[in-house]
Amino acid sequence: KLRQFSFADRLVFVGAVAGVVPPIGCTGVEMVANEMEGELAMAGIKEGAKWTPVDFRNPCISIDFGTTLDGRITSDVAPNEPNPFAQTIGNFCGLAGAIPDAIVRGTGLVKNRTGTALDLFGDHSIKGAFGGRKRSVVEEYVDRCHEHIDIRIVPPDRTRFGRVPVCAEVADKSGVALIGCDSGVNGSEMPALEEIGHELYEKYGMGMLTEVVDRVCARMALRLIDVAVERGMVPPNSSIGFTGRAAISGRKPEYIVEGVTERNLYDTPNDHLVFVDDGLARGAALMGRCMNSLGKPKTPLGGVRGGPCIMSRRIKIGK
């Protein structure tokens, strides 16, 4: 039987979630095991940013600091280009919240194998004054922790980085920057972090421990951004979004904003930085509503920062 086609029938799914095409390696395989997780987290940050003044559209950097690290870097797109979808030019992978978890497990206040920093701190940090000598002690412990944290472009010969399966060689040949975070080789130096956590808690107590954990996580985030900057992937019209417990809890957002401001990446950092809770869940809900790259004409999710809705161009591609 013939039936009349509605407007929705003319829209086709092209795989561009929130206006971003996923990376396709030269062999057609995923470059990192949690590729879809990074895709959904990015979409969730875009959706969550709608509640803020930040225009979090392409080009953008999304970083999900859950237990494992995931996220994406998207390309810039000319506002009037016929193809309105950005490309994925970078991926994040490896360890994130697992690193502060290791520091906290050294205190003996949480379970040896499954305890997390969230179990101990919740969403809050113990605020205190850490100036003078205390500040130097904090910096000393942060430096010691980061001696065991490896953040860089994943070498092409690695098949795992931070315990996450990767196809680094495919990413390298495809021109996609695979930025990883590890401790030693696939977490081999996590016991050293536990020892530092034990020493820190025994000598200085809970207040100092929370401060060090917040600053360790903030520096991890800033080091990831530094790698992206070195690759020329953070243009002045880009935005950076964070989600996940190891980036948005405690005083971590405050320290991340301070670090970005010191780097002079943006004239007004508050117009380019956003912190969103439950990015992965938000992204999954976004996909469930089949909004993917559309959003709404007045508040689009796809397209470029400051640009118009991409619905009309997407319909042309669908035809």
JOTACOR-V664913 format. One line per field, one symbol per residue. burial: I if it has 24 or more other C-alpha atoms within 12 Angstrom, else O. Layout:
burial->???
This chain:
burial->OOOOOOOOOOOOOOIIIIIIIIIIIOOOOIIIIIIIIIIIIIIIIIIIIIOOOIIIIIIIIIIIIIIIIIIIIIIIIOOOOOIIIIIIIIIIIIIIIIIIIIIIIIIIIOOOOOIIIIOIIOOOIOOOOOOOOOOOOIIOIIOIIIOIIIIIIIIIOIIIIIIIOIIIIIIIOIOIIIIIIIIIIIIOIIIIIIIIIIIIIOOOOIIIIIIIIIIIIIIIIIIIIIIIIOOOIIIOIIIIIIIIIIIIIIIIIIIIIOIIOOOOIOOOIIIIIIIIIIIIIIIIOIIOOOIIIIIOOOIIIIIIIIIIIIIIIIOOOOO
